[in-house]
Amino acid sequence: MIGGYLDCKAANGPPYSATFDYVQGLFHKNEITGLDVCIRKQLIVTCSRDKTVNIWDYNNRSLEIQTQFPEECLAVAFHPSGLHLVVAMQDKIQMCNVLSKSIVSFKSHPIKACTEIKFSHGGNMFACVANQKDIHVYNFYTSDCPPTMMFTGHVQRVRCIDWFENDLGFTTCCLGGNIYFYDLHQH
């Protein structure tokens, strides 16, 4: 169960308390390696080294779907519609459809050691980390990743990807603190 009570003290202010509500359902049996929130639905997706991907309804505080994969899951991203996922495993990424009671893979790409995936705001592209340091940008609908959409530069493991509001580029940050800006449509 997740939940509890926490006493906190705001900086230069009075103490306050936060209450956490319990979530019901089956939980991961190993560390959670990825988490994403759906933009258009009240859903959260988590993945774990226990080879499962869970989709949670945070409004109802319930587990909606739990799917077992054949390998450890390292990262996960929700399409903005809530109808698709991309799940990273040790030697590939799986593009999946979210059905009413299951998650079904429909396409695979040979990306090794992907630790981060992020959909663009419109959902037509997603960026993923390949070999912990390179960034590949895929067109979600055609599954293409042309050489012009493969980026290098980081010398340490990439920790996060964040798309620009207009989806014309993104930023990445690595363990060393370096931040890179990528403009996909240079003028």
Residue pairs with C-beta under 8 A, 6 or more apart in sequence:
1 22
1 23
1 24
2 20
2 22
2 23
2 27
3 20
3 21
3 22
3 23
4 19
4 20
5 17
5 18
5 19
5 20
6 17
6 18
6 19
6 20
7 15
7 17
8 15
8 16
8 17
8 18
9 15
9 16
10 16
21 61
22 61
23 56
23 61
23 62
23 63
24 61
24 62
24 63
25 54
25 56
25 62
25 63
25 66
26 54
26 63
26 66
27 54
28 46
28 48
28 50
28 52
28 54
29 48
29 50
29 52
30 48
30 49
30 50
31 48
31 49
32 46
32 47
32 48
33 47
33 48
33 49
33 72
33 73
33 74
33 75
34 45
34 46
34 47
34 73
34 74
34 75
34 76
34 77
34 87
34 88
34 117
35 44
35 45
35 46
35 47
35 76
36 44
36 45
36 76
36 77
36 78
37 43
37 44
37 78
38 44
38 45
38 78
38 79
38 80
38 82
39 78
39 80
39 121
40 80
40 81
40 82
41 81
41 82
42 57
42 58
42 59
42 60
43 55
43 56
43 57
43 58
43 64
43 78
43 82
44 55
44 56
44 58
45 53
45 54
45 55
45 56
45 76
45 77
45 78
45 85
46 53
46 54
46 56
46 76
47 53
47 54
47 73
47 74
47 75
47 76
47 87
48 54
48 72
48 73
49 72
49 73
50 72
51 68
51 69
51 70
51 71
51 72
51 73
52 66
52 67
52 68
52 69
52 73
53 65
53 66
53 67
53 69
53 73
53 76
53 85
53 87
53 103
54 63
54 65
54 66
55 63
55 64
55 65
55 66
55 98
55 103
56 62
56 63
56 64
57 63
57 64
65 98
65 101
65 102
65 103
67 102
67 103
69 87
69 89
69 94
71 89
71 90
71 91
72 89
72 90
73 87
73 88
73 89
74 88
74 89
74 90
74 113
74 114
74 115
75 87
75 88
75 114
75 115
75 116
75 117
75 128
75 129
76 85
76 86
76 87
76 88
76 117
77 85
77 86
77 117
77 118
77 119
77 126
78 84
78 85
78 119
79 85
79 86
79 119
79 123
79 140
80 119
80 121
80 122
80 123
81 123
82 98
83 97
83 98
84 95
84 96
84 97
84 98
84 123
84 140
85 95
85 96
85 98
85 103
86 93
86 94
86 95
86 96
86 117
86 119
86 126
86 128
87 93
87 94
87 96
87 105
88 94
88 111
88 114
88 115
88 117
88 128
89 114
90 112
90 113
91 110
91 111
91 112
92 108
92 109
92 110
92 111
92 112
93 108
93 109
93 111
93 114
93 117
93 128
94 105
94 107
94 108
95 105
95 106
95 107
95 108
95 109
95 140
95 143
96 103
96 104
96 105
96 106
97 103
97 104
97 106
107 143
109 138
109 143
109 145
111 128
111 130
111 136
112 130
112 131
113 129
113 130
113 131
113 132
114 128
114 129
114 130
115 129
115 132
115 157
115 158
115 159
116 128
116 129
116 158
116 159
116 160
116 161
117 126
117 127
117 128
117 129
117 161
118 126
118 127
118 128
118 160
118 161
118 162
118 163
118 170
119 125
119 126
119 140
119 163
120 126
120 127
120 163
120 167
120 170
121 163
121 165
121 167
122 167
123 140
124 139
124 140
124 141
124 167
125 137
125 138
125 139
125 140
125 167
126 137
126 138
126 140
127 135
127 136
127 137
127 138
127 161
127 163
127 170
128 135
128 136
128 138
129 135
129 157
129 158
129 161
130 136
130 150
132 157
132 158
133 152
133 154
133 155
133 156
133 157
133 158
133 174
134 150
134 151
134 152
134 154
135 150
135 151
135 152
135 158
135 161
135 172
135 182
136 145
136 149
136 150
136 151
137 145
137 149
137 150
137 151
137 184
138 144
138 145
138 149
139 145
149 184
151 180
151 182
153 180
154 172
154 174
154 178
154 180
155 174
155 176
155 178
156 174
156 175
156 176
156 178
157 174
157 175
158 172
158 173
158 174
159 173
159 174
159 175
160 172
160 173
161 170
161 171
161 172
162 170
162 171
162 172
163 169
163 170
164 170
164 171
168 183
168 184
168 185
169 181
169 182
169 183
169 184
169 185
170 181
170 182
170 184
171 179
171 180
171 181
171 182
172 179
172 180
172 182
173 179
173 180
